[in-house]
Amino acid sequence: MVEQFIFKAGFTKIVNVGEIIEGPIFAKDGHFYIVLSYDAGEIRRVDLEKKQDSTFVALSVNGIKGMPGGLQADPENNIWVSDVSLGLLKVKQDGSIKQVVTKDNKNETLQGLNDLIFDNHGNLWMTAPFGPIAPHPLRQSRKKPFGSVNCYNTTTNEIIKVATELIYPNGITVQHDSNGTPKKLIFGSSYNITAPLWSYDIVGPCQIENKRVWGNLPVGRLSDGMDFDTNGNLLVTDYKGGMIYVFDANGGGPLCQLKLPMKRTTNIEFRPNSNEIYITGDALWKLDWKYNGTKRYWEMKA
């Protein structure tokens, strides 16, 4: 039986913007960002101390409004965006937006993206649970397994589809070995009734092999964001149940679950060099965890 830790104290609400929040990140300059996804199409900057948020940029390319799902920061303090309608974007601190690519290395139209993560070598891994990006109509792989996982090779500047025929891939992370070398790619499969966390061995830049089930949430749960702590635990949010499930470094079943003060939970982000976790969903909350989070790519390059 999964042990349930219910924190009646220790949660702090930061902001509530009236819609679902996703994609929390700390950038290299210390600023904290979130996205308002389907309606607003915005990246917002949050002052965590003052508990105030403001629009950083409204995403749009050639008159097509963005639908951002995730954010990551790079060593140059740019913000990378995984977007349902626009694909992969790079946003500079002056607010300028670049649509990085619209097609993959096989000249196929990029699928709409959800979550993304840099590995320590600078390659950017992304879930793509949607059909082709705009102007194609929105399609979701909730029932038909056409979702994929992509990787942007920052050396060759190309996107490679590394896995496909997936039910709604959602939430993604990289497990590194003790030397900081990317070892495993792990991602969830929302709307798959068995709630698997899939893994592949990373065998080179944007190269994976040996697909297998790394772990499982309880049946019927909807995995979303995930992040490792420095003790090797993987924390995985459950969009449907307002929970975080905690797995050890070997996967399998969860060690415990954390009951959150909200019904829908999307993503998590550790403050650098800290055990503070920032959790998005119905609102933005903070929780002090047992361990610090692992370092991001931009921290490794700092």
C-alpha positions, 0 to 999 in steps of 0.5 A: 500500500502506498504511504500517504503523507498529508501536509496540513501545514507547510504549503504556501499559496503564491498566486492564483490567476484563475486558470490552469498554470503550467511550466514553472522554471527558474531562469539563470538570472533568478527570475521565476516564470510560469505559463498560462496555456490554453486561453491566455497563451502567455508566459508570466513572471512571478515575484515569489516574495511579493506573490505577484505575477505580470505578463512577460510575453504573449506568444504569437507567430505570424498571427497564430496565438501560442498555446504553451505547455512547458518552459526551460531556461538555457545558459544564455538566459533564453526561455525555451517553450514547448507549444501546442500550436507553434512547436518549439520556441525560443524567447529572449529577455527582450521578449522577442520570439523565435520559432526554432523549427516547424519540421523535423529532420525527416521534413515532417511537420512538427507535432504539438508539444507539451513538456520539455527538459534539457539534459546535462549535455544540452540536448532538449527532450520534448513530449508531443501528444498532439497532431501537427502544429498550426495551421492544422486543427488541434488533435490529441492522442488520448485514444489513438496512439500517435503521440511522440517524443522528440529531441532537439539536437543543439549541435546540429539544430535539428529535431529528431522524432525518437519515439512514436505510437504513444498514448498522450506522452506527458511529463518528461525528465532525464536521469543522469549517472554519478558523472552527470552523463545522461542515462535514462529518458523517462516520461509519462503516458497520460490517459493510458489506463495503467498509468505507466512511466516509460523509460529508454536508455540514452545511448548518444545525443538524441539517441535512445533504445530499449523501451520498457516500463520504469514505473507506474502510478496507480491505475487511472491516474494522469501523470504530468510534470516530474523532477528528480531530487538529490536523493535520487527520488523522482517526484511525479504530479498527478493532474487528475488527483491533486497528488505528487507520487514519489518513486525511488531511483529504480522506479517500480511503484511509488514510495509515498504520495503527497496530498496537495491543496488543489484538485489539478496538479501540472508541474513542479520546479525546485528553486536552485540549491534548495529544497523548495518546490514550486507546484503548478495547477489550479494555482501556484504553491510552495512546499519544502521537501526533504531534499534539494532538487538536482541541478538544471542544465544552465546551472551545470554550465554556469 
